[in-house]
């Protein structure tokens, strides 16, 4: 009598497999930088709580892929990552696009210490790190404002009042399609290529002042 095969949980793809399945064209140097970045998060996480302790390297690889696709949504010019934490998406964007000036902002000194270490370790010379709260920033001069899991969109826009202009483009990472309507802003949802690869709902909200 043949036994029915039990459904096994699908093995997660590692970083190289995820990148190979995507349309991203990374050099061997960039793949090596990404791999080192994930290893360093895990190493520092033992003492500094950069990310959830439950996350393994393959989980972080999914985060990297997710963030890397944001690069396609950015306008030309500089970027600022608000509430960057361990560097998602800012460090990922710095690896993908090393010629873009990127400012990483976080109020947690342990996390900004890690970010300074990793930017130097990977030679990401156009990345700068700022230990501050968003409320302490007077004006945002960077063209692109990026965020991942920092604040709800409406709350974020409220905290950016009088700090941004029509030239700024805000790109927020979201896990599901959001229909958002806020007076004074044009908001569009764009599905991420990561949705198909990760088989999870992934996308971006692009927001600009009307």
C-alpha positions, 0 to 999 in steps of 0.5 A: 500500500503506497503511503501518501506523501505528506506536504513538506514546507517549502525550503526558503531560497538563499540570497543567490537563488533569490537574486537569480530568480529576479530581474536584478543584475548584481555584480559578484562584488554586490552579491558579496556585499549583500551576503556580508551585510546579512552575516553582520546583522546576524553577528551583531544581533546577538548583542544589539537586537537589530532585528527579531531573534527569530530571523535566519539568514534566508529570512534576511535574504528575503528582506534584502530582495524586497528592499532591492526592488524599491530602487526601480521606484526611486526618482534620480537623485539622493535618498533618505531612509527614515527609521532605517533600523538595521539598514532596510532598505537604505543599506540595500539601496546603497549596495544596488546603486552605489552612485546614489547619495543616501542618508540613513536616519534612526534614533537608536544609537545601537543601530546607528553604530551598526550602520556606521560599521557596515557602511565602512565595512562594505565601502559604501562611501556615499551613505551617511548615518544620522542619529536623530528622530524624524521630529528633529529634522527641520527640512528634508532636502533629499529627493527620495524619502524611503521607509519600511515598517516605520510608521503608518502612512498617514502618521508619517505624512503628519510627521513630515508636515512643513519638512517636504515639498513637491520635489520630494517623492515618498516611497513606502514599503507595504505588505498588501495593496492599500487604497489611501486617500489623503488630501493634498497628496497624490498616492499610487500603489505599485506591486513589487516583483518580490510578490511573485518570487516570495509568493507574498503580497509586496508593494510600494506606495508612491506619494507626492504632494499634489 
